């Protein structure tokens, strides 16, 4: 298995082309579609925003991009989905936003390294 970086500038549904990332099963079965990217792939989304969407308030409920991306990548077959948010750019000092994002990136990297199979670290 080779680690690759995928950068999506468009919506992931553009990337989920039938027979490339999905195996479409008989529509009469209960199984539905099966993601073809189930080979130990992990995805890390880095998202910036002007406001804060993780304060467990009204904004948390209406921030759909995280839910949508997690659903799409799971649908395509990715085993692990994580998000780093550089949020609050319009309301917090730049240094605060960058430091929080840096800490989240370090933690995500540590989790990612733990998921790498032994055969890849040799």
Secondary structure, DSSP 8 states (H G I E B T S, - for coil): --------SS-HHHH--BTTTEEE--TTSSS-EEES-TTT-EEEEEEEESS---SSSHHHHT--HHHHHHHHHHHHT-SEEEEEEEE-TTTS-HHHHHHHHHHHHHHHHHHHHHHS-HHHH-
